[in-house]
Amino acid sequence: MKHSYSIITLLFLFACIVSVAPAQKKKPVATIFKPVGTVDYRTGDGEFVKAKPATPLLAGDVVRTQENSFAIVKFLENSIIRIQEKSEVTVSGEIAKGEFSKNVHLQRGEVGFEVKKRPNEKFEFSTPTSVASIRGTGGLLIAGLDSNDVLILGTGSIDFKNIVSNTVYKVKAGQTAYSMANGSVKVQESTPEDRRLLKKSTTDSTKKEESKPEGNNSGTDSTKTDSTGTDGAAGPLKVGLTISAPVAKEGQDLVLSVEVTEASVTLDSLKKSGAELSLFYRSKQDQPFKMLKAQFSERSTKFTVPAADVVSPNIALYAVMRLADATEFSAPASSPESNPVILPVQDGQKNELKIPFTDPSGKKRTMIIEYK
């Protein structure tokens, strides 16, 4: 009988562990970068709570804005959406078959967007009526305007689908598309009013922020901060990074350091901000960069490039620090992927002199002498 109780107890504990584990694996897909006015968000089946700057969003989280309010949401790869007043969106993201798929579902209202074009990434906007597949595009999506969806495109091109009729149209920069509740789609050149709405979606946020009276804490913290600041630091956040490495030798592990050489905030503030450091490297120009990642905790962070990847004549390197709000700093500071640090790698070939001889027992042996 005691054995039966033990088995039941073990099964119960195992079930608890299995049920809890998936929740621990969830990682943010985006950040509420700047909420202004009355902006709320909800995780899962929870209640809506007030959003604050740098609030992380998990897949399935809902963000809503009230009248005279808006929110800027930034995704991990720096794509930005601007949720206009009286709007509600659900953000989602997942990695499947090496592709990072993101979706912004606009239940009601308006969303302006600037989506970065990146390989192996898919970005979709959806409404109850339409789906827009996006790569490297900027524009405005309005859901439910007179029972229709309106897409105004400023840059790039989009495949715009009406899910009622499964009709797909290619919408180009300077065009406006209407997706009707009856399944029809109309694409035409953007009118001056369309262009005004598109411009308004990108400039209203700045005007509203500037027009807010001091001491108004209806939607943001009372401490004045720059959009890229942290812990109330005035002005833009600045971080300088340097890569330090010893002489690299082919076929040997390469241990190098990424050091924070300057910062406009304390190192403790950077640590609390959830900063991550990534080192990218490759030994051949026609190969993709490989990545090593570490959580930022000290001024100098060590990385080890495995011996198999240390190949003469050189190795290309660059480092990136990413904050929780997706702000990035790099070494080199400008265009690091196309302008990496080039570190020479010493050829691992040895100069050897082999001398055959016979030992006293009569066995044939070889003496190897290494020389420079």
C-alpha angles and dihedrals in degrees: 000000000000089000090054091053090049093052092048091049092050092048090050092051091047091051090051092051092049092049094049099042099072092054091056092056095061114115129187116267096188144001133232092236100182126005117188124187119349108352121160134179136193132205118208113316093338128118124273112264132186114275121230130193113284093019107162118229123212125205108285097024117141125219123192134181130203130213116310090010136109141171134212112214121192124198124214094263090050099259109148134210125188112210107207127212121297092016136131126200137174118211123208137174139172141165115232128165091351093306124116106218120193130183133189111195112200107202093177140345131028136312127190115201145193109188120190117226109235133160119257092017131114124195123188135179117201140182130181086274109028147037125206118195109206139191120170098344143139127202150101129277121197119191124208100001101164087339090305134102117232124202118190112188122204101172138008125007135281138201102228116196131190105212093201093064099015088234114157125198131182109234118197135198111288093027134109123210128200119203110195130210088235091062100259125126128204125191123190142153112285115260124224087258091053091051090048091054091048092050091045091056091060100038103039092074092058094046094048091049092051094045095054111112117239114266093028103137097170093118113000139042114276092234109094112235137167116248090252097041128108134209092008095303112163119234128014118324113251127194126175120202131193130190115218123188139167123230106303117227123196115253094016130104111263113218112192138162136232108206132192102229097176138008136173089220134044121278088240089059090052090050092050091048090068095246118184127200123212128187117203122197144165135174098205126049094222092057127086118251117264119219136223117188134199137170111249111246109136137036090254122042121192125218129185120214106203118246093244090064096048101093130158143277093036148324126227118222141179134164133214131195113201124191125209090261089056094252108149137204124183148187112255088037095217126054094337096179094055094034106039129165109268113214118190116234120209115234110256095212112119128215106232136180114204117201117185117210143160118244123220091267091058097252119138114238139169126228114210118202118188118208139169 
